[in-house]
């Protein structure tokens, strides 16, 4: 059990396993299931994967350890925890500004993340209806969408975007579920949800991967993911691998600092952080091994981009045995991944409201969730009735972005890397060495390496993500 925590933390996680499941759930989300295969497909596969793995363990892992360590040391929300560590280190509490950026980023990300997760929920309902039709037709193990043309299958996404009522309905259901879980607290809400959702997620992930190995082009997928072709490794690909490695771990979004505040003093942070990074990377790799055998089996393009999950794969399920059932399992898996991440996105701002204003958790969850929900409504409208609105028309790189993409862009390209840069500089240069050594449990040699990474490599890497995100032309 954890010691004293901020009001938001109650008594902390009941066990190290509970924390691991929740932290892995925070890290594992749409970025692993959707974005990693997309980026790997667009950037030639194997070489991108190697760079991604190297970035996770060289840069991402030290940052994971840093954020969890800050949380356990401070025992408050992200901003409060950084302020406490700064105070104990004898430096300005103004470093907590970066914790504030993380909290605001989490709130904004949640607003559009719920809309995107609503797409997955929509396809869950579509696949439930499809399975029911297959059973009614006496072919429960038949392909999905029998009798439908490819245009009709891929057209579902456009139909969803055009239906404001459906978009809002899915967004509403997803946000209500997220708020209800967080409102029930660390023990009865977040911990129980993670303890149920994450094992189910891993079972589905492994099961669909095995299905793809037997019915798809598994050998071709293995070759694609693990045979590096460095001729395709452009500067843009390297930068995207680095960005994916860092932010698929939920760095810069207040989640790991907040969850770290609920960790017991008996938990060894370094190996725990390693398990989080390894699990997140493993899920990303398995996602590629789950998706690409199916993609190759039906002759689809692995570089199809964002439409891969919501348009290309439904076409694949329509051409494969048991495609109806596998399609349902796949979109349930995406829903579970999105939900565990949305819980962590909501918990960070909720913890801040509770610790700062002393309100009850239920009220804080309703307040923060309601605010994110309202912004999400605008994001949903941005695909139909407000499709001509360009909120950041004055900013070149965002000038043509709709409402959702504008919020996604400003958080992903500015706020997350800025927060991660602040954390790396704080730990690398300002945090007390003895405090860091005590909390991380690192040996003298490993502590020196860790401080070097946090002082030099991590700030440089994150600064490059920030620079190239804002000025993509520099990459050619």
VMD Tcl script that draws the C-alpha trace (Angstrom):
set ca {
  {0.00 0.00 0.00}
  {1.12 3.55 -0.64}
  {1.85 5.97 2.12}
  {0.12 9.29 2.42}
  {-0.93 10.72 -0.92}
  {-2.78 13.75 -2.17}
  {-6.56 13.70 -1.68}
  {-7.02 12.25 -5.15}
  {-4.95 9.17 -4.35}
  {-6.91 7.92 -1.35}
  {-4.67 5.06 -0.14}
  {-2.97 4.23 -3.43}
  {-2.78 0.99 -5.41}
  {-3.48 -2.23 -3.56}
  {-0.44 -3.93 -5.13}
  {2.43 -3.53 -7.59}
  {0.46 -5.64 -10.07}
  {-2.48 -3.25 -9.87}
  {-0.20 -0.32 -10.64}
  {1.45 -2.18 -13.51}
  {-1.87 -3.04 -15.13}
  {-3.12 0.53 -14.79}
  {0.15 2.07 -16.06}
  {0.36 -0.36 -18.97}
  {-3.27 0.42 -19.73}
  {-2.41 4.13 -19.76}
  {0.45 3.52 -22.19}
  {-1.32 1.01 -24.41}
  {-3.91 2.79 -26.51}
  {-4.84 3.75 -30.03}
  {-1.23 4.79 -30.59}
  {-0.17 1.14 -30.36}
  {-3.05 -0.50 -32.21}
  {-3.62 2.13 -34.86}
  {-0.71 4.55 -35.19}
  {2.26 2.17 -34.84}
  {1.19 -0.19 -37.65}
  {0.33 2.86 -39.77}
  {3.77 4.44 -39.27}
  {5.56 1.13 -39.76}
  {3.62 0.60 -42.98}
  {4.32 4.10 -44.27}
  {8.04 3.94 -43.43}
  {9.07 0.57 -44.80}
  {8.67 -1.70 -41.79}
  {11.83 -3.25 -40.33}
  {14.19 -0.27 -40.20}
  {11.49 1.89 -38.62}
  {10.75 -0.82 -36.03}
  {14.42 -1.07 -35.03}
  {14.72 2.68 -34.53}
  {11.44 2.70 -32.61}
  {12.60 -0.02 -30.19}
  {15.95 1.72 -29.67}
  {14.18 5.01 -28.89}
  {11.82 3.34 -26.41}
  {14.59 1.90 -24.27}
  {17.22 4.61 -24.71}
  {15.00 7.68 -24.28}
  {11.48 6.57 -23.37}
  {12.35 4.27 -20.47}
  {14.35 6.90 -18.53}
  {11.48 9.34 -18.99}
  {8.95 6.76 -17.75}
  {11.11 6.19 -14.66}
  {11.38 9.95 -14.14}
  {7.65 10.61 -14.28}
  {6.74 7.71 -11.98}
  {9.49 8.78 -9.59}
  {8.24 12.37 -9.51}
  {4.74 11.12 -8.72}
  {5.79 8.84 -5.87}
  {8.04 11.50 -4.37}
  {5.47 14.28 -4.58}
  {2.32 12.25 -3.75}
  {0.11 14.79 -5.49}
  {-1.21 15.64 -8.95}
  {1.34 16.21 -11.73}
  {1.90 19.90 -11.01}
  {1.90 19.44 -7.24}
  {4.32 16.51 -7.40}
  {6.85 18.43 -9.50}
  {6.55 21.37 -7.09}
  {7.28 19.09 -4.12}
  {10.28 17.48 -5.78}
  {11.58 20.95 -6.63}
  {11.08 22.05 -3.04}
  {12.93 19.02 -1.71}
  {15.72 19.71 -4.20}
  {16.03 23.34 -3.11}
  {15.00 24.81 -6.48}
  {12.10 26.95 -7.67}
  {8.59 25.50 -7.49}
  {7.95 27.16 -10.86}
  {9.12 23.92 -12.50}
  {5.58 22.77 -11.73}
  {4.55 24.76 -14.82}
  {5.46 21.70 -16.88}
  {3.14 19.58 -14.75}
  {0.41 22.11 -15.49}
  {1.08 21.74 -19.21}
  {0.74 17.96 -18.85}
  {-2.60 18.31 -17.07}
  {-3.99 20.71 -19.68}
  {-2.71 18.49 -22.49}
  {-4.43 15.45 -20.97}
  {-7.72 17.36 -20.73}
  {-7.55 18.48 -24.37}
  {-6.45 15.08 -25.65}
  {-9.33 13.42 -23.80}
  {-11.80 15.70 -25.58}
  {-10.94 14.41 -29.06}
  {-9.74 10.96 -27.96}
  {-13.28 10.20 -26.82}
  {-14.58 11.07 -30.29}
  {-12.04 8.80 -32.01}
  {-12.74 6.02 -29.50}
  {-16.38 6.49 -30.40}
  {-15.51 5.38 -33.93}
  {-14.23 2.09 -32.51}
  {-17.39 1.77 -30.41}
  {-19.50 2.36 -33.52}
  {-17.74 -0.50 -35.29}
  {-18.28 -2.71 -32.25}
  {-22.01 -2.18 -32.68}
  {-21.72 -2.72 -36.44}
  {-19.89 -6.01 -35.90}
  {-22.36 -7.16 -33.24}
  {-25.14 -6.68 -35.79}
  {-23.06 -8.45 -38.42}
  {-22.42 -11.44 -36.14}
  {-26.12 -11.62 -35.33}
  {-26.93 -11.62 -39.06}
  {-24.38 -14.36 -39.70}
  {-25.85 -16.50 -36.94}
  {-29.34 -15.88 -38.29}
  {-28.17 -16.98 -41.73}
  {-26.76 -20.19 -40.28}
  {-23.13 -19.17 -40.93}
  {-21.69 -18.00 -37.58}
  {-18.15 -18.59 -38.84}
  {-18.64 -16.87 -42.16}
  {-16.95 -13.78 -43.52}
  {-18.11 -10.34 -42.44}
  {-20.43 -8.09 -44.45}
  {-21.62 -10.88 -46.75}
  {-23.35 -9.55 -49.85}
  {-21.89 -6.05 -49.47}
  {-19.61 -4.41 -52.02}
  {-16.18 -3.08 -51.07}
  {-17.42 0.48 -51.62}
  {-20.29 -0.12 -49.20}
  {-17.92 -1.50 -46.56}
  {-15.41 1.35 -46.80}
  {-18.22 3.87 -47.10}
  {-19.35 3.21 -43.54}
  {-16.68 5.57 -42.25}
  {-17.95 8.43 -44.39}
  {-21.50 7.68 -43.34}
  {-20.46 7.81 -39.69}
  {-18.76 11.17 -40.15}
  {-21.84 12.52 -41.90}
  {-24.18 11.48 -39.08}
  {-23.84 14.02 -36.28}
  {-26.29 12.11 -34.09}
  {-24.30 8.89 -34.31}
  {-20.99 10.68 -33.72}
  {-22.35 12.42 -30.63}
  {-24.02 9.24 -29.39}
  {-20.79 7.21 -29.53}
  {-18.81 10.06 -27.97}
  {-21.40 10.35 -25.19}
  {-21.39 6.63 -24.33}
  {-17.60 6.48 -24.25}
  {-17.20 9.58 -22.07}
  {-19.91 8.47 -19.64}
  {-18.18 5.11 -19.14}
  {-14.82 6.84 -18.61}
  {-16.24 9.30 -16.06}
  {-18.06 6.56 -14.16}
  {-14.86 4.53 -13.75}
  {-12.74 7.47 -12.58}
  {-15.50 8.74 -10.28}
  {-15.40 5.43 -8.40}
  {-11.85 6.10 -7.27}
  {-8.47 4.43 -7.48}
  {-9.45 1.13 -5.82}
  {-13.04 0.63 -6.92}
  {-12.77 2.36 -10.27}
  {-9.41 2.59 -12.04}
  {-7.83 -0.49 -10.44}
  {-10.82 -2.77 -11.01}
  {-11.22 -1.56 -14.60}
  {-7.54 -2.16 -15.37}
  {-7.67 -5.57 -13.67}
  {-10.52 -6.60 -15.97}
  {-9.79 -4.79 -19.22}
  {-6.05 -5.41 -19.56}
  {-6.13 -9.22 -19.21}
  {-9.07 -9.32 -21.65}
  {-7.16 -7.03 -24.00}
  {-4.09 -9.28 -24.01}
  {-6.19 -12.41 -24.56}
  {-7.88 -10.82 -27.59}
  {-4.57 -9.50 -28.93}
  {-2.87 -12.90 -28.76}
  {-5.94 -14.72 -30.10}
  {-6.28 -12.49 -33.18}
  {-2.52 -12.67 -33.78}
  {-2.70 -16.49 -33.73}
  {-5.66 -16.32 -36.11}
  {-3.62 -14.16 -38.48}
  {-0.67 -16.53 -38.24}
  {-2.80 -19.44 -39.47}
  {-5.08 -17.72 -41.98}
  {-2.97 -14.78 -43.16}
  {0.46 -14.12 -44.61}
  {2.36 -14.36 -41.33}
  {5.77 -14.98 -42.93}
  {5.37 -11.90 -45.09}
  {4.39 -9.85 -42.05}
  {7.44 -11.09 -40.12}
  {9.71 -10.18 -43.01}
  {8.09 -6.77 -43.34}
  {8.44 -5.92 -39.64}
  {11.85 -7.44 -38.92}
  {13.86 -7.21 -42.16}
  {15.35 -3.72 -42.10}
  {15.67 -1.78 -45.32}
  {17.66 1.25 -44.27}
  {17.24 2.85 -47.68}
  {13.69 3.70 -46.58}
  {14.82 5.23 -43.29}
  {14.41 8.93 -44.02}
  {14.96 11.73 -41.46}
  {11.18 12.03 -41.25}
  {10.85 8.32 -40.44}
  {13.46 8.59 -37.67}
  {11.67 11.58 -36.16}
  {8.32 9.79 -36.32}
  {9.83 6.69 -34.69}
  {11.19 8.82 -31.87}
  {7.90 10.64 -31.39}
  {5.92 7.40 -31.44}
  {8.31 5.80 -28.95}
  {7.95 8.62 -26.46}
  {4.29 9.43 -26.65}
  {2.92 5.91 -27.00}
  {4.24 5.57 -23.44}
  {1.83 8.34 -22.32}
  {4.73 10.65 -21.50}
  {3.89 14.31 -21.06}
  {0.20 13.67 -20.35}
  {0.20 13.64 -16.51}
  {-0.83 9.96 -16.45}
  {2.40 8.40 -15.19}
  {3.10 11.14 -12.65}
  {-0.45 10.85 -11.29}
  {-0.41 7.05 -11.19}
  {3.07 7.19 -9.67}
  {1.67 9.23 -6.77}
  {-0.35 6.17 -5.73}
  {2.62 3.73 -5.77}
  {3.81 2.18 -2.51}
  {7.26 2.91 -1.11}
  {8.11 -0.80 -1.28}
  {7.83 -0.93 -5.08}
  {11.14 -0.85 -6.96}
  {10.62 1.77 -9.63}
  {13.41 0.97 -12.11}
  {12.33 -2.62 -12.94}
  {8.69 -1.55 -12.83}
  {9.34 1.21 -15.38}
  {11.16 -1.36 -17.51}
  {8.14 -3.63 -17.47}
  {5.87 -0.76 -18.55}
  {8.15 0.11 -21.47}
  {8.56 -3.54 -22.47}
  {4.82 -4.23 -22.33}
  {4.01 -1.14 -24.37}
  {6.59 -2.07 -27.01}
  {5.43 -5.68 -27.04}
  {1.86 -4.61 -27.69}
  {2.98 -2.38 -30.57}
  {4.92 -5.24 -32.17}
  {2.09 -7.71 -31.62}
  {-0.31 -5.21 -33.15}
  {1.80 -5.25 -36.30}
  {1.86 -9.05 -36.26}
  {-1.91 -9.03 -35.75}
  {-2.77 -6.57 -38.52}
  {-0.23 -7.11 -41.31}
  {-0.83 -10.86 -41.92}
  {-4.49 -10.03 -42.53}
  {-3.59 -7.02 -44.68}
  {-1.17 -9.02 -46.84}
  {-3.53 -12.00 -47.12}
  {-6.12 -9.98 -49.00}
  {-3.69 -7.80 -50.93}
  {-4.23 -4.52 -49.07}
  {-1.67 -1.73 -48.84}
  {0.29 -1.73 -45.52}
  {0.95 1.98 -46.07}
  {-2.76 2.81 -46.28}
  {-2.38 5.28 -43.43}
  {-5.07 6.12 -40.87}
  {-7.80 4.42 -42.91}
  {-6.05 1.07 -42.37}
  {-8.00 0.18 -39.23}
  {-11.45 1.58 -40.00}
  {-11.69 1.00 -43.75}
  {-9.07 -1.46 -45.01}
  {-9.43 -4.06 -42.26}
  {-13.24 -4.32 -42.50}
  {-12.67 -5.16 -46.18}
  {-10.19 -7.84 -45.10}
  {-12.69 -9.30 -42.63}
  {-15.20 -9.58 -45.47}
  {-12.82 -11.90 -47.32}
  {-11.62 -14.17 -44.53}
  {-13.05 -17.19 -42.69}
  {-14.76 -16.27 -39.41}
  {-14.24 -12.66 -40.42}
  {-17.43 -11.59 -38.68}
  {-16.34 -12.91 -35.28}
  {-12.71 -11.80 -35.71}
  {-13.87 -8.33 -36.74}
  {-15.96 -8.06 -33.59}
  {-13.05 -9.22 -31.40}
  {-10.73 -6.73 -33.12}
  {-12.91 -3.69 -32.51}
  {-13.65 -4.75 -28.93}
  {-9.88 -4.91 -28.45}
  {-9.51 -1.36 -29.79}
  {-12.32 -0.20 -27.51}
  {-10.59 -1.72 -24.45}
  {-7.27 -0.08 -25.38}
  {-8.94 3.29 -25.86}
  {-10.83 3.03 -22.56}
  {-7.79 2.27 -20.39}
  {-6.00 5.24 -21.94}
  {-8.95 7.59 -21.56}
  {-9.20 6.68 -17.88}
  {-5.61 7.82 -17.34}
  {-6.19 10.99 -19.37}
  {-9.14 11.90 -17.15}
  {-7.47 10.94 -13.87}
  {-4.63 13.48 -14.24}
  {-6.86 16.58 -14.45}
  {-9.31 15.11 -11.89}
  {-6.46 14.62 -9.40}
  {-5.45 18.26 -9.93}
  {-8.99 19.53 -9.28}
  {-9.31 17.39 -6.14}
  {-5.92 18.39 -4.73}
  {-6.28 22.09 -5.55}
  {-9.89 22.72 -4.61}
  {-10.72 19.93 -2.17}
  {-13.87 18.87 -4.02}
  {-15.23 15.34 -3.97}
  {-13.97 12.94 -6.61}
  {-17.41 12.51 -8.16}
  {-17.80 16.25 -8.63}
  {-14.27 16.59 -10.03}
  {-14.85 13.76 -12.50}
  {-18.14 15.26 -13.66}
  {-16.60 18.73 -14.00}
  {-13.51 17.68 -15.95}
  {-15.32 15.01 -17.95}
  {-18.12 17.44 -18.78}
  {-15.66 20.06 -20.01}
  {-13.81 17.55 -22.20}
  {-17.16 16.24 -23.46}
  {-18.24 19.76 -24.53}
  {-15.04 20.29 -26.53}
  {-15.50 16.80 -27.98}
  {-18.91 17.85 -29.28}
  {-17.20 20.55 -31.33}
  {-14.70 17.98 -32.59}
  {-17.55 15.72 -33.70}
  {-19.27 18.63 -35.42}
  {-16.03 19.38 -37.22}
  {-16.72 16.38 -39.47}
  {-20.10 17.64 -40.62}
  {-21.89 20.85 -39.62}
  {-18.64 22.66 -38.71}
  {-16.50 21.00 -41.38}
  {-15.42 24.37 -42.79}
  {-14.11 25.68 -39.46}
  {-10.32 26.00 -39.19}
  {-9.56 27.15 -35.60}
  {-5.84 27.69 -36.21}
  {-6.15 29.23 -39.67}
  {-3.47 31.78 -38.75}
  {-0.81 29.14 -37.98}
  {0.73 27.75 -41.15}
  {1.14 24.08 -40.24}
  {-2.38 23.93 -38.75}
  {-4.09 26.29 -41.18}
  {-6.02 23.53 -43.00}
  {-6.76 21.41 -39.90}
  {-10.32 20.87 -38.72}
  {-11.29 21.20 -35.06}
  {-10.20 17.71 -33.97}
  {-6.95 17.80 -35.92}
  {-6.16 21.26 -34.57}
  {-6.41 20.08 -30.96}
  {-4.52 16.92 -31.84}
  {-1.83 18.98 -33.53}
  {-1.37 21.56 -30.79}
  {-1.17 18.90 -28.07}
  {0.96 16.42 -30.00}
  {3.36 18.85 -31.66}
  {3.64 21.48 -28.93}
  {2.33 20.60 -25.48}
  {3.47 16.98 -25.06}
  {7.05 17.52 -26.27}
  {7.29 20.79 -24.31}
  {6.20 19.01 -21.11}
  {8.56 16.09 -21.71}
  {11.40 18.55 -22.39}
  {10.69 20.29 -19.09}
  {10.65 17.02 -17.13}
  {13.92 15.85 -18.68}
  {15.68 19.14 -17.93}
  {14.29 19.19 -14.40}
  {15.47 15.68 -13.54}
  {18.70 15.95 -15.51}
  {19.83 19.31 -14.12}
  {17.83 20.46 -11.10}
  {16.51 17.51 -9.09}
  {18.57 16.51 -6.05}
  {20.92 13.63 -6.91}
  {20.45 11.85 -3.58}
  {16.68 12.16 -3.82}
  {16.71 10.66 -7.31}
  {19.07 7.88 -6.21}
  {16.87 6.99 -3.24}
  {13.61 6.99 -5.17}
  {14.84 5.18 -8.28}
  {17.00 2.64 -6.43}
  {19.62 2.82 -9.19}
  {23.24 1.86 -8.51}
  {25.90 4.58 -8.72}
  {26.92 3.55 -12.24}
  {23.36 3.27 -13.54}
  {22.44 6.53 -11.83}
  {25.25 8.28 -13.68}
  {24.05 6.88 -17.01}
  {20.46 7.77 -16.18}
  {21.37 11.36 -15.28}
  {23.41 11.66 -18.49}
  {20.44 10.53 -20.59}
  {18.08 12.87 -18.77}
  {20.48 15.82 -18.94}
  {21.59 15.46 -22.54}
  {20.04 12.76 -24.74}
  {16.41 13.10 -23.67}
  {16.30 16.92 -23.91}
  {17.98 16.80 -27.32}
  {15.62 14.11 -28.62}
  {12.48 15.84 -27.36}
  {13.68 19.24 -28.57}
  {14.09 17.75 -32.06}
  {10.54 16.38 -31.94}
  {9.32 19.86 -30.96}
  {11.45 21.59 -33.61}
  {10.57 19.29 -36.51}
  {6.93 19.15 -35.46}
  {6.65 22.91 -35.73}
  {8.95 23.24 -38.75}
  {8.55 20.02 -40.78}
  {10.24 21.65 -43.76}
  {13.58 21.31 -41.95}
  {13.41 17.57 -42.61}
  {13.09 18.11 -46.32}
}
mol new
graphics top color blue
foreach p $ca { graphics top sphere $p radius 0.5 }
foreach p [lrange $ca 0 end-1] q [lrange $ca 1 end] { graphics top cylinder $p $q radius 0.2 }
display resetview
